[in-house]
Amino acid sequence: MGNSSARAQSAKKTLLVARSAIFWFSILFSVNASSQQPIDVDNWQKITDDARGQRVYFHAWGGDTELNAHLTWIAQEMLSRFGVELIHVKLADTSSAVTRLIAENAAGNVERGSADLIWLNGENFSTLKRANLLFGPWAEAQPNFALVDADRYPEMRQDFGVKTEGFESPWTRSQLIFYYDSERLIEPPRTAEALKNWIKENPGEFTYPRPPAFLGTTLLKQLLVELAVNRSQSSAEVESTFSLPVTAAFDTFSAPLWTFLDEIHSALLREGRHFPQSGTQLRAALYDREISLAFAFSPNEVVSSISRNELAASTKSYVFDSGTLSNVSFVAIPKNAPSKQGAMLVSNFLLSPEVQFRAAINAKLASEPVLAFDNFTPEQQAALRVNAQAPGAVTPIELARKIQEPHPSWTNAIEREWLKRYGGGAPSKGDE
């Protein structure tokens, strides 16, 4: 961060340094906070005027070429229309931005942070909100926020069960889908129980990314919820349990999941000794006919992949009969962001029908809009209906079957337990 006396002296020095740092941090925070001018989030004209000339650093995942190109177009439009310079800071993992933000504030940097806008959801949002490191509330003051119709779609105000309370704004949404090559698999499994039986009857034809890879953990959460509902006499009890932070009830509610995984483990690809590291590797395994069934956390993943010749044209996608996990991705403004007005302007533009439609209609982008369908123009609605019929697309009726994400704390608990049981490549002795 010798002998016991030396260690004691060192510990005392460390404690004194820490106390001193906390004291000066509190002084700096009070001085800097008082020097910041409050922003009237309801005065959109002043926000627009003040944003002109600002430079907005948008920290967002940079691992997709199409997404990067889309953000480049948005940056061009922000500059030409509003005089705001948008810079995409490409991230490999959002947690790196969260860690940096926490470090900046711990060092007393409370008004000149490195990020003005962050793409995040789930655990990352929960962490920053709990630490009081986000600016707000501001999101519902945006002119375009009304277009998401949050009263009709409450998930626009919920992030993995955590109320957003105006501290982040919706941007895009995702949902777990399964996909398969219809020339090789005629009738895919449509429930968790059917999936288990299919895997056991078709050894080596299925696998999943190794948790804590996001996609692998997502499958575990899907199975966790569906299996718990199947076993419980009350689906309301299950929903209530998963919407709250994890408790000692984890053992009870997760037991069916571990039984499920134990039963299929040896029937996975390579007998469960090796797992893919990402959704990209999983998709490649299906394309190369190593497996017959795969999954993704994007409703348009198959349409996008077919357009890029990364999946066969005969690939089809679907959701489980009882629905699949769905969540909304948001953008948030750090409390120490220097260009808050510019960040709000960018966020509002992201919610415009123009931007939402452009992302949804781009077959290679695989984005699902957060706007209520009737808030698009009639021409845009017609085009979106045509897009929903593209080869490999999931039907809107199927996508209406959504399951809300468990509280972020369930993610950590599941990943820890999975690594304990299967991290070595096989079930532990006590779980076989």
JOCORMO-V57908 format. One record per backbone hydrogen bond with DSSP energy under -1.0 kcal/mol. NH is the residue of the N-H (numbers start at 0). CO is the residue of the C=O. Records with the same first field share a line. If there is no record, write none. Layout:
NH: CO ; CO
This chain:
6: 2
7: 3
8: 4
9: 5
10: 6
11: 7
12: 8
13: 9
14: 10
15: 11
16: 12
17: 13
18: 14
19: 15
20: 16
21: 17
22: 18
23: 19
24: 20
25: 21
26: 22
27: 23
28: 24
29: 25
30: 26
31: 27
32: 28
33: 29
34: 30
40: 38
42: 39
43: 41
46: 42
47: 43
48: 44
49: 45
50: 46
52: 82
53: 50
55: 84
57: 86
58: 116
59: 88
61: 90
67: 63
68: 64
69: 65
70: 66
71: 67
72: 68
73: 69
74: 70
75: 71
76: 72
77: 73
78: 74
79: 75
80: 76
81: 77
82: 78
83: 77
84: 53
86: 55
88: 57
90: 59
95: 92
97: 93
98: 94
99: 95
100: 96
101: 97
102: 98
103: 99
104: 100
105: 101
106: 102
107: 104
108: 103
109: 107
112: 335
115: 56
116: 56
117: 331
118: 58
119: 329
123: 120
125: 121
126: 122
127: 123
128: 124
129: 125
130: 126
131: 128
132: 127
134: 332
137: 165
138: 165
140: 137
141: 138
144: 141
146: 143
147: 144
148: 145
152: 148
155: 152
156: 153
158: 161
161: 158
163: 156
166: 163
168: 330
170: 328
171: 328
172: 367
173: 326
175: 324
176: 295
177: 317
178: 293
179: 315
181: 313
183: 180
184: 180
194: 190
195: 191
196: 192
197: 193
198: 194
199: 195
200: 196
201: 197
203: 266
204: 201
209: 275
212: 209
216: 212
217: 213
218: 214
219: 215
220: 216
221: 217
222: 218
223: 219
224: 220
225: 221
226: 222
227: 223
228: 224
229: 225
230: 226
231: 227
237: 233
238: 234
239: 235
240: 236
241: 237
242: 238
249: 246
250: 247
252: 248
253: 249
257: 253
258: 254
259: 255
260: 256
261: 257
262: 258
263: 259
264: 260
266: 263
267: 264
268: 205
270: 267
271: 268
272: 269
281: 277
282: 278
283: 279
284: 280
285: 281
286: 282
287: 283
288: 285
289: 284
290: 284
291: 204
292: 204
293: 178
295: 176
300: 297
303: 299
304: 300
305: 301
306: 302
308: 305
309: 304
314: 311
315: 179
317: 177
320: 189
322: 319
323: 400
325: 402
326: 173
328: 171
329: 119
330: 168
331: 117
334: 132
336: 333
342: 338
343: 339
344: 340
345: 341
346: 342
347: 343
348: 344
349: 345
350: 346
351: 348
355: 351
356: 352
357: 353
358: 354
359: 355
360: 356
364: 361
365: 361
371: 146
374: 371
375: 372
380: 376
381: 377
382: 378
383: 379
384: 380
385: 381
386: 382
387: 383
388: 385
389: 386
392: 389
398: 394
399: 395
400: 397
401: 399
402: 323
406: 241
409: 406
411: 407
412: 408
413: 409
414: 410
415: 411
416: 412
417: 413
418: 414
419: 415
420: 416
421: 417
422: 418
424: 421
430: 427
